[in-house]
């Protein structure tokens, strides 16, 4: 076994999920994430925590969703998460488009039926990661060996040092009232008044739930203008490219795409909250140096900004305030490495991917 698998497991258990003796841990294992699951199980056992593993297959999900008819609320699954302290998702499927032919209305019904399950899962110390697989390497147009190197370069970081770097941007966002993004096909203004940015350093101690991570994100409101997402991606198992959204009074009023416009339309029609933004995220992980058609990596890449339609995270909101609510949270990415700038309250804090406090910044 590649020794980096054990390093990945150790970072996940100790830095990301902060697992300790007595914790009840649920681990969801993708079909090709077996090696990582074995390494994680060993780490969990060494720390004196209990372990329950479940099987996470897109093909299994597809079979059930196409056959079930009316989707019942999975109360047994909710009970599982309500009893858990930690939830780890180890992604690693065999077909990244396994659920592509599940109808949009069925997807919506499943999301609605799982609303209470999601809330119970979010109440755990949950972390999502992926094991490098051949299917993900193929989706990224990379050899398997090169893809493994790519994944571990992104995951096996000095997370404490990166957290210190990202704290500079968090402080700027926390003190700000408005963010403006300007670039090719983009001129978008968002309020961040009263919001708290999350320094997403791949640990629940930072309100961060992805490994790898390496972004700073907040929950915008009152969005106005137009944005173009020029980074291709796969959404709901289908290819989507060059998406444009136009916002008025905080809501999407028009959309288009060079490919996959129907997918975006289905997402927007999910519920009222799906037409509003739940997240503004700025990628800062320089260990991710190329797009791979995997949102877990692509949205963390330096020189990118992503926006999510749908649910806002409570960690960004003042206590007692409800943010944008939706059964979806769908990220889309724009490349800001050229002809782009980000302003906070009129001050340029990033130009062409370089922050004001970094070498090479051009005011």
N, C-alpha and C positions, 0 to 999 in steps of 0.2 A: 504494500500500500504506500502511496506517495506520502512522505512524512508531513507534507503541508496539510493533509487532511486532518491530522491530529492537532496541528497548530490552529487550523480553522475551528475545530471543535472546542479547543481551549479558549480561544477568544470569545466564541459564542456563549459558552457556559459562564465564564468568569467576568469578562468585560461587559458583554452585551446584556445577558439576562440576570447576572448577579445571583446565580443559584447557590443555595446554602443548604446545610443539613436540615432535613425535615420538610423541604419543599416538595409539593406534589406537582410533577412535571408531565405535561402532555406533549408528545413529539409527533408531528404529522410528517410522514416520510413519502417523498416522491418515488416513483418506480425505479429510477436509476440513482437515487441518493443513498443507496444501501451502505456504502463505505463510510460516508459522513455520519449516518445514523449509528453505526457501530461505534465510531469514535466518540460521538456525543453520549451514547449510552454508558460508555466506560467513564467518561468524565463526570456524568451525573451520579453514577454509582460511587465514585471515589469521594464525592462531596456529601454522601449520605442522604441524597434525595431519592424519592420514589419516581418511577418512570412508567408511563403508559404510552405505547406507540400506536398510531393509526396509519392507514394507507391512504395516500392522496394521489388519485389517478384521474386525469382528465377523461379518459375513456370510460371509466366507471361512472363518473359524474354524468357524462353524455348519455350513457345507456339509461340511467335512472330518470334523467330530466325528460328524455323523449318518451318515456313509457308511463310516467306517473299520473298524468292528467292534472287534477287539482293538487296543488302542492301543499301538503300539510306542514304545520309548524313543527320542526324537529325538537320537541321538548327534551328528549333524551340527550341531544347534543348540547343544548343549553345547560342542562344539569351537569354535564361533564366539565364545561368551562367554569361554571359557578363553583365547582369543587376544587378547581386547579389553582395553583399559585403562579405557574409559569406555562406558557404555550410557545413552542418552537416549531416553526414551519420550515422544513428542509425541502425546498423545491428541487426538482430534477425529473421532469417528465420525459416521455419518449416521443411525444408529438406536440409541438407548441400550438398546433391548430386543431387539437382533438375535439374541441367543442364549437368549432366554427359554424356548424350547421344547426345549432340549437336556436330555435326561433326567438326573436327579440321579446315577444310576449311571455315566453317561458322563462327567459332570463329575468325579466322583471318580477314574475311571480315567485321565482326562487329567492331573489334578493329580498322581497317583501316578507316572505315566510321566515327568512333567516335573520330578521331585524333583531330579535331578542338574543339570538346566538351571537351576533356580532358584538352587541353591547356587553355580553358576558365575557367574550374573548378580550375585548378592549380593557376590561377590568383586571385582567391578568398582567403579569410582566411578559408581554408577548414580543417575540422577535422573529422576523422572516429573513431567511437567507437562501442561497442556492448552492448545490453541489455542481461543479462543472461537468456537463454531460455532452455526449456527441450531438444530440439534437440541438442543444443551445449553441454549440460550436458551429453547426451547420447554419442555424439561423443568423449567426453573426458573420458568416462567410469566412470562417477561420478554420485552420486545422485543429484537431483535438488537442495536440500538444501546445500549440500557441494559445488556445483558449484557456487551458488550465493555467498557464503563466499569467494571462490577463486577469483571470478571476483572483488568483492569490495576490497579485500586485495590488488589487483593489481592496482585498479583505485584510491582508496582513500588514496593516499600517501602524504607525505610532499614533494611536487614536488620541492619547492625551495631548500630544503636541498639536495635532490638527484641531482639537477642541479649542485650544488657546488661540490659534489663528482665526477660527471662525467666530470667536467671541467678539472680535472687533466689528464684524458686520452685524452681529446680533445687537450690539449696543447701539449702532447707528439706526437700525430699524426700530428698536424699542423707543428711541427718542424722537422718531419721525412721525409725521402726520400723513404724508402722501408719497407714493412711489409712482414714477413715470418711466415707462419703457419705450424707447424709440429705436427703430431699426427698419430694415427693408420690410414693407408691408405691415409695420407695427407702429402705432402711437397710442399707448394705453395708459390711463391714469387710474390709480386705485387708492382708496383711503386705507391707512393702517393705524388711524387714531385709536389709542387705547389698547392696541394689540400687544401681545408678547411674542417675540420671535423665539423659535426653538433652535438651539445649537445642536444640530442632529449629528452627534458624534458616535453613533452606532451603539448606544447604551441606554437602557431604561433609566439610568441615573440622570440622563440629559433629556428625558422624554422622547427618546429616539428608539425606533423599533425596526430598523433595517440594518442588515450587515451584508455588504458594505453600506455605509452611509457617507456623509461628507457634504452636507447641505445645511443652509440656514433657511427656515421657512416660517411663514406667518399666515394669518387668515385675513385676506383683504375684503373690502366692502366698497359699495358705491362705484363700481367699475364703469368707466366710460372710454369709448374709443374702439380701435380695431387691433387685432393681433394675428400674426401669421406664425404657425408652427411648421417649421421647415425640416424637422428631423423625422424621417420615416419611422413608423412604428406599427406594431400589431396590436389591435384592440378587438376584443371578443373573437379572437382567432382569425381576424381578417386584416389585410394590409390597408393602412391609412397613410396618406401622404399630402403634404402642403395644405393643411387645414387653415382656414381663416374664420375668425369669429368676430362679430360686431356687437358691442355692448351699448345699451342705453339704459340709464337708471339702474345699473347693476345687473341687468339681465341680457342674455343673448337674444338678439332680435333677428340675426341673419347668420347663416353659416354656409361654407362651401369647402370643397376639397378636390384636389386633382385626382385622388383615388380614395374611395371609402366614404363618400359624403353620406351614404345611407346609414353607415355605422354611427357617424356623428349624430345624425338625425334621431336614430333609435335611442342613443344615450340622452340627448336633450329632452326626449319625450318621456323619460323614465318617471319623473315627478317634477314638481315646481322647483325644488332645490337644484335639480340637475342643470338648470339654465343660469345658475349663479356660481361664482367662484368660491371654492372652499380653501384654496391654498395658492400662495405665491412662494416658490422655492428657488433658491439660487445655488447652483452646483459649485462645490469647492474642493472636490477630491481630485487632485492632480495625478493620482495613481490610475485613474481611468482616462485613457488617452484615445479612445475611438468609440464610435457608436456601434452597438451590437444588437439593436432591436430587442432590448430587454430593459424595461423601465427601471428595474432595481438598480442597474448600473448607469444607464444613459442619463437619468435625471440628476445624478450626483456628479457628473463630469464637469470639470472646470470649463469656463467659457459657455455655459448654458444657463438658461432660466426656464423653469417649467411652471405651468399653471394647471390647477386641477378643477374640473367641474365637479360640483357636488359637495359632499360632506366636509365641514371644517372641523379641525381637531380642537378639543376642549383646552388643550395646553396653551393655545394661542389666545384664549379669550379671557376677559375679566371674570372673576368669580361671580357666578350667578347669572351670567349672560349666555344666552343660547345663540350659537353661530348658525351659519347656513346648514340646514338639515337635508339629507338626501340618502337614499339607499345606495348611491354610487359615489365613488371618488376616482375620477379618471384623469390621469396626468397626461399632459402633452408638452412638447419641448421645442424651444426655439434656440438656435445657435446665435450667440451674441459675440462671436470672435471677430466679426468685421462689421464696420459701418453701423455700430450700435452703441447705445449708452443707457445707463440706468441712473435716474436722479432720485434723491430723497429730499423732499422739500426744496426742489430747485437746484440742489447741489449735485454735481456729477460725482458719483461714488464708484462707478465702473464704466470704462470705455474700452470697447473692443476686447472684452474679456479680462482686462487688467483692472484691479481695484486701486483706489486712490492711494492706498498705503503700500502698494507693491512697486518693486522696481519696474521701470518701463512705462509707468502711467503717464499719459499725455492729457494735461488739463484742457 
